[in-house]
Amino acid sequence: MYSYFETDDGKTAKCYLTHGRLPAEIDPKNPPTKRQPFSAPASIAFTHTLEMIMPEEAYHAIKERVFDQIQPIQYSVVIMPLSGLLEPDFLNTYIKPDIKQEEVMMLSEGRPGIDNQFWLHRGVLRLSIDRETYERCGLVGTPNGRSKSQPGRKRWLVTIDLRVPAMRPGKKGFQRVQRAAERVLNQSIKWLFCDVSAREEPSPRPIDRYHPIHKKAVPHLVRLESVQVPQSIHTPIPPPEQTKNHWDREDKDEHATALHEWLGLISLNSPRIRKDDTIDPFLARYAVPDASTASTTTLVKIRWNGFIPATWVSGIWRQTLFAIRASASTHWFAMSAQAFRLQQTEAGRTYTILRQAPSGPVPTQQSSLTSTTVPESTEASPREDAFCCWEIHSQ
């Protein structure tokens, strides 16, 4: 069972597993977005850590095609008031009416559940504020958990869609939000700012009046030598109709849990996964799954830290998958991401996607490792390769 921790409102964070086949043919211009694992990157608006793990041979096979072509993520740290987002030049440049694509994303400083916190994503501004501030603002919101600093007092979440016609300068709805920003939420605070689109901006840009500090999220590469790789990394989880003989629910959960734990130890650069690890079993009971049949190889871990948009993460995942397939490689690779925590009702959402080597056809099936199984199968082709996707979030 996956049950790591509880959120502040008592909800348990659970891990959901999706396993199956990747499509044999993927249109680069119109990739899938509704089905797993392609929907996992889009489920996290703001990512602070992205990591890819693969054998060194796979890395060298796709390095020129993928990692040498990646443009570093550019974002900024800026100190500005909330009212700065409501200025006409900012709205006209960064927030276009009736466009739901990512253009700019912003996240303010603050501790979830304690401080007032704001974020802007896909043109929608959200305010997580305490009860006293909510009553003074005069805006309509919904209850959103309880305050950490004042137990028993509710917090509120106000959602404002800046793309709708009613949120243009001069409209009554816009004036109400503007008054709240100028009279109540008028402190200058630190923001993370990222312009996702490739637009031609005026010079100077509207954000430049606040003197932003520009930063880049560049990749950091680490080589991990003499790593024990379990044979199960190449073993896709079969569908229910093929599990009657030797795979039951407990076997499936154990297989998925062991792989997820092993990938997590790689992310931590733990010495427990090394071939030459000689720690006393009394101090550490962990052992690599099927250590007697595990192979020893060198892995590469590439990590990005910063303010990373979901569209960029999705692009990295697809480019790596296309490059691995184009090189006719049977190597596996894994990608994991960790999200900024926005509310006290959230529990640090993360996901990990593992691409496994091609084998026989396996229909897609989704299940929760802590709840009932929900089957969903589709036809598969022998050319398709398998995947596992772990998503951790609160219920």
N, C-alpha and C positions, 0 to 999 in steps of 0.2 A: 504494500500500500504506500502511495505517495501522500504524505501529509506532513509538510515541513514545519509550518509555524502558523500562528493565528494573527489576524489583524487586530487593530485596536477595538473594533466593535465585536470581537469574538468570532468572526468568520474564519474558517479554516482555509488556508491556501492549499490548493490541490493541483496535481500534475495530470494533464490529459495527454494521452498518447494517440496519435494518428499514424497508421502505417499502411503501406500499399505500394502502388506503382506510379511512377512519373509518366506523363504522356510521352509516347514515342516521338511525336512531332509537336514542337512548340513554336508558335509564330512570334518572332522577336518583337514585331511591331504591335502585336495584340496578345500578350501573354495571359494565361489564366490569372484571375484575381479572386475568384469566389471559393476555389477548392484548395485544400491543403496540398503541399506545404507553401504554396504561393501566397496564401492569405495571411500566413503568420507574420511576415514583416510589416504588413499594413495594419496589424492589430496593435502595434506600439507606435504612438505618435512621436515621442521624443526618446531617442536611444542615447545612452551615455557611453556604452561600451559595446563594441562589435568585435568578434573574434572568429577566425577561421583556423581549422586544424586539418592537416592532411599529411600524407607521406612526403618525404623530401623529393622522391622521384616525380610525384604528381605536381609538386610545386614548380620544379624546373621545367616540366613539360608544358605548363600553361603560363609561366612567368611573363614571357614577352607579350603574350596575347591578352593577358588580363591585368596583372599587377603593375606592369610597366606602363599601361595605358590609363590607369585610374588617376583621375584628377583629385588632389586632396580636397577634403571638405573645408570650406571657408565659412566661418561664423564670426560673430562679434560679441563683445561684452560692452554694454552701454548702460549709462545711468540716466534715466528719464522718468517723468511722471506718467501715470496712466493716461492722462489727457493728451499726451503726445501721439497716441494711437488714433485719436479722434480728429486730428488736424486734417483739413481738406487735402493738402498735398500728400500726406501719408496715405490717406484712404484712396486717393486717385492713382497713386503709384503702386501700392502694394496689395490693395484689396479691391478686386473687380466685382461688380454686381453679378449675381447668378452664375458664378464660376466656382465649382466645387473642387477644383484641382488645388494641389498644394502650391502656394505662391511664397508666402513668408510664414515662418513659425517663430513664436516668441515664448519665453518662459521666464517668469520673475523669480527672484530669490524668495526664500521663506521655508519654514519648517512645516510640513503637512500636519494639520490638526492643531497647530499653535499660532502661526503667523497667517496674515492675509496673503493669499497667493493668487496670481493671475497667469493665464496662458492663452495664446492665440494660435489656432490651428485651422487651416482650410477656411479662413475668414470668420471663424466663430470664436468669440472672446468669452472666456469663462472666468468667473470670480469666485474663489473659495474664501468666504469671509465669516467672521464670528457674528453672533447675534446682535450685539450692540451696533456694529458697523452696518449690518444689514438693515436694521430699523432706521438708521440715519440716512441711508442711501435712497430709500424710497423706490427700490427696484423689486421686481417680482422674481423670486427664486424658489428653490425646493430644499427641504432639510437634507443635510449631508453629513451624517455621523454626529459625534459629540466632541466637544473641545477637550484637548489634553490639559491645557492650563487651567480651565475652569470645569471640573467634572460636573456632569449633570446639565450643562448648557449646550444646546444644539448649535451646530454650524450650518451654514447655508451655501448653496451653490447657485449662482446666477449665470444663465446662459444667454448670450447676446449674439445674434447672427448679423454681422456687419455687412453682409452681401445683399440683404433684402432692401427693396426701395424705401421702406420706412426708416432705415438707418442711414439716410443721407442728410447732410447738413441742411438745417431749416425745418426738418420734420419734427413732430412733437416727440416721437419715441426717441429720436436721436438727441434732442435737447434734454430729455430726462436723464439719459446716460451721461451726457456732457456735464450737467449740473452735479451729478454724483461724483464724477471724476475731479471736478474743480473744487468742490466744497468739502467733500468727505475723504475721498481716496486721492488726496493731492500730494502725497509724499513722493519724492524722487527716490526710486529704488533701482536696484541692479537687475538687468535683463540679459538673457541670452537671445541673440537675434541671428536668424539664418534666412537668407533669400534663396529659395529653392529654384525658382524659375531662372531662365537664361535671358531675361529681358534686357533691353537697352535702357538704362536708367539715366535720368537727367543729371547733370553735374552742376552744383553739388547735389548729392542724394538727400532726400528728406531726413534720413537717419544721421547724416553727417553733422547736423547742427548740435548733436549731443556728444560729439567727439568719441565715437566708438573705438574700442581697442580690438583690432582684427587678430584672429587666431586661425590656425589650421589644424585639422585632425589628420596627422600623418601616420602611416603604418609603422609599427614596431615589430620586427621579426626576431623570433627566438628559435634556435635549433635545440631539439630535445633528442639526445643520443641514447642508444641502448634501451629503447622503450619496448616493453612487452605488449604486443598487440594480440588480443584474443581472436580466435578464429570466428567467434560469434559476430564480429564486426562485418563479416561477409554473409551472414545468415539472415535473410529476410524472415519476418514473422509471417507464417502462412495464414490464410483466411480461415473462418470457422469450419467450412466444409472439409478442410484438409487437416484439422487438428484432432479428429476423433481418436486416432491411433496413438500418437506420441506427444501431442501438444494439448494441454488443457489450459484453463484460465490461469492457474498458478504458475505454470511453466512460462506462459506468455509474459506475465507480470514480472517474473524473476529475470527473464531474458532482457526485457526492456529496462528494468531497474539497474541491472548489472552494467549494461552499456552506458546508461546515463551517468552512473556513478564513475565509471572509468573515464568518460569524457570530461567530467567535472574535475577529476584529479589531474588530468592533462592541463586543463585551464589554470589550475593552481600550481602547476609545475612541481607536483608532489614527487618525492623520491620513492614512494611506494610502488610506482609503476615501472621503475627501472629494473633492468636485469640484474644489476649488481647490488640491489638493495639487501642489506643484511640486518635489518632491525630485528630486535627481539620480539617474537610473536606476543609476548606478555604486554608489550607497549603498544603494538599496532596489530590488530587482527586482520586487517584488509589483505586480500590476495587477488591478483588479477584473475578474472574468470578463465577457467580451464588453463591454468598456468602451465600445465605439463605439455600442452599442444600449442601454446602461444608462440608466435614468431617475434623476433627481435629486429627492430628497424629504427631509423631516424625519422622523427616527425618535425614538421615546421608549424609554428604557431604565429599567426599574424594578428595583431591587435590594433584597433583604432579607439581612441578616447576623445570625446568631445561632445558637441551638440549635433547629432547625426539624424537626418531626416529619413523617413520610412522609404521614400522613393529611391534614395541612394542605396539603402540596404537591399531593396528588392533587385536593383540593377546589378549589384555585386553578386548576389546569389545566382541570377540568371546567367551572367557572363561566365562565372566559374563553371556552371553546369554545361553550358554550350561548349566551352573550351575543353573540358574533360571528355565530353562526347566526341568532339572533333578529333581529339588525339587518339581515339580508339582505346582509351585507357580503361582498365577495370579497377582503378584505384578508388577508394572511398574518400570522402571529405565531409567535414562537419562545420556548421556555422551556428554561432550562438550570439544572442543579443540581450542586453539588460536595459530596462527602461528607467527613466526618472520616475520617482514616486510623486504623484501629484496630489493625492488625497489620503487622509488617514484611513479610509476604507479600502485602500489598495495595499497590496503586499509585494511590491517590487517585482512587477511582471517580467518574466524571462521566457525565452524559448530557445530550443536547440533543434536544428535540422540536420539529419544524417543522410547522405546519399550513399547507397550501397552498390556493390558491383552487380551488373546484370546477371539474372538467372531466369528460372522458369516463371511463367505468368502468375501473378498474384493479384486478385481483385482488391480494390481499396476498401478498408474497413476502419471505422472510427470507434474508439471506446474510451471510457474514463477509467483510470486505474483505481478510482475510489468511488465509482458509482456503477450503475447498470450499463451493459453493453448496448450500443446503438449501431446495428449493422447497416452498412451502405456500400453496395458492391457495384462495380462497373466492369465491362469487358476489358481484358488486358491483352497486350501484344508481347510476344517473346522478346522484342527489341527493347521493351521498357525496362528501366532499372528501378530498383526498390528504394524506398525512403522510410525513415522514422522521424516523427516530429513530436517533441515534448513541449508542452505549453504549461507554464505555472502561473496561476492567477487565483484570486480569491473568489468565492462564490457569493 
